[in-house]
Amino acid sequence: MPTTKQQKILVLFYSLSGHTADMAREVAAGALSVANTEVVIKRIPEILPDSFFGDNPNLARTRDSLHAEFAEATRDDFVEADGILLGTPTHFGSFASQVKHFIDGLTPVWLKGKLVNKPIALFCSAGSMHGGEEVTLVSLMIPLLNLGMIPVGIPYPIQSEGPDFDAGSPYGAIFVSGHGKKPNEADKKIARILGVRLASLASVLSCGCEHCGSCRIFAENLGNL
Ligand SMILES: Cc1cc2nc3c(=O)[nH]c(=O)nc-3n(C[C@H](O)[C@H](O)[C@H](O)COP(=O)(O)O)c2cc1C
């Protein structure tokens, strides 16, 4: 019997006040539930100066605890992963500049086509229900499509009815944190489903064996283009 490859999923996030980090733990749990999947959670480097945190002791405490819990991601982490779950807070109706800075740093590998056909799924946290979270996710897809990556969302039939329906979006998992909320069961469930979807697709795209029809079709059609 052929041995099944162990795939690597990277959960990569930026979080200023901790909410996107909460979502990162959930999408990671979903990805980890997929067979033959290794998951690592890493954070996007901070670019705000220390003086910013000097004026915001609560944010400084959150930064320090996130830095203690999660290693900083590098470009190599991004290149080597078979699939990526990428999270950001909504900042002024879009994704955080720290995330854009990290993506701009991928330019050398973009130019070599190293990210082409890598699957990616997005999650975000915003303060308000109408604060731009969907725009955040869709605008984040634009550079990722430029890199040749394959975005994975959460179609409505999968979100189903009831509170789950309000938790996600077709564009990715969303948690609205206003009024001191923490992710509820529906938020967590949708985030975990996103992790499962991303890791499941990544396992097909990265399989690379010579035995299963699916990955051979992929290699022959997409992989060689
Ligand atoms: C600079 C800045 C800009 C923000 N802009 C928005 C916004 O446009 N819409 C919104 O709903 N929330 C906005 N927020 C609130 C955050 O999106 C929200 O608190 C989110 O849960 C933070 O995630 P984090 O804890 O991972 O940093 C903003 C927060 C900051 C610090």
The ligand as an SDF file (V2000), in Angstrom:
LIG
                    3D

 31 33  0  0  0  0  0  0  0  0999 V2000
   -7.1030   50.7160   13.8650 C   0  0  0  0  0  0  0  0  0  0  0  0
   -8.4090   49.9870   14.0260 C   0  0  0  0  0  0  0  0  0  0  0  0
   -9.3850   50.1100   13.0600 C   0  0  0  0  0  0  0  0  0  0  0  0
  -10.5940   49.4120   13.1940 C   0  0  0  0  0  0  0  0  0  0  0  0
  -11.5190   49.5220   12.2030 N   0  0  0  0  0  0  0  0  0  0  0  0
  -12.6640   48.8020   12.2800 C   0  0  0  0  0  0  0  0  0  0  0  0
  -13.6070   48.8580   11.2100 C   0  0  0  0  0  0  0  0  0  0  0  0
  -13.4310   49.5230   10.1940 O   0  0  0  0  0  0  0  0  0  0  0  0
  -14.7410   48.1160   11.3430 N   0  0  0  0  0  0  0  0  0  0  0  0
  -14.9980   47.3510   12.4510 C   0  0  0  0  0  0  0  0  0  0  0  0
  -16.0480   46.7140   12.5170 O   0  0  0  0  0  0  0  0  0  0  0  0
  -14.0990   47.2890   13.4810 N   0  0  0  0  0  0  0  0  0  0  0  0
  -12.9530   47.9750   13.3900 C   0  0  0  0  0  0  0  0  0  0  0  0
  -12.0160   47.8870   14.4130 N   0  0  0  0  0  0  0  0  0  0  0  0
  -12.2810   46.9740   15.5280 C   0  0  0  0  0  0  0  0  0  0  0  0
  -11.5900   45.6250   15.3170 C   0  0  0  0  0  0  0  0  0  0  0  0
  -11.8020   45.1360   14.0110 O   0  0  0  0  0  0  0  0  0  0  0  0
  -12.1450   44.6030   16.2910 C   0  0  0  0  0  0  0  0  0  0  0  0
  -11.9770   45.0590   17.6120 O   0  0  0  0  0  0  0  0  0  0  0  0
  -11.5030   43.2480   16.1110 C   0  0  0  0  0  0  0  0  0  0  0  0
  -12.2210   42.2670   16.8360 O   0  0  0  0  0  0  0  0  0  0  0  0
  -10.0650   43.2850   16.5700 C   0  0  0  0  0  0  0  0  0  0  0  0
   -9.4380   42.0540   16.3270 O   0  0  0  0  0  0  0  0  0  0  0  0
   -8.0940   41.6810   17.1350 P   0  0  0  0  0  0  0  0  0  0  0  0
   -8.5060   41.5880   18.5830 O   0  0  0  0  0  0  0  0  0  0  0  0
   -7.6640   40.3980   16.5760 O   0  0  0  0  0  0  0  0  0  0  0  0
   -7.1220   42.7880   16.8900 O   0  0  0  0  0  0  0  0  0  0  0  0
  -10.8220   48.5960   14.3150 C   0  0  0  0  0  0  0  0  0  0  0  0
   -9.8390   48.4930   15.3120 C   0  0  0  0  0  0  0  0  0  0  0  0
   -8.6400   49.1710   15.1630 C   0  0  0  0  0  0  0  0  0  0  0  0
   -7.5790   49.0340   16.2170 C   0  0  0  0  0  0  0  0  0  0  0  0
  1  2  1  0
  2  3  1  0
  2 30  2  0
  3  4  2  0
  4  5  1  0
  4 28  1  0
  5  6  2  0
  6  7  1  0
  6 13  1  0
  7  8  2  0
  7  9  1  0
  9 10  1  0
 10 11  2  0
 10 12  1  0
 12 13  2  0
 13 14  1  0
 14 15  1  0
 14 28  1  0
 15 16  1  0
 16 17  1  0
 16 18  1  0
 18 19  1  0
 18 20  1  0
 20 21  1  0
 20 22  1  0
 22 23  1  0
 23 24  1  0
 24 25  2  0
 24 26  1  0
 24 27  1  0
 28 29  2  0
 29 30  1  0
 30 31  1  0
M  END
$$$$
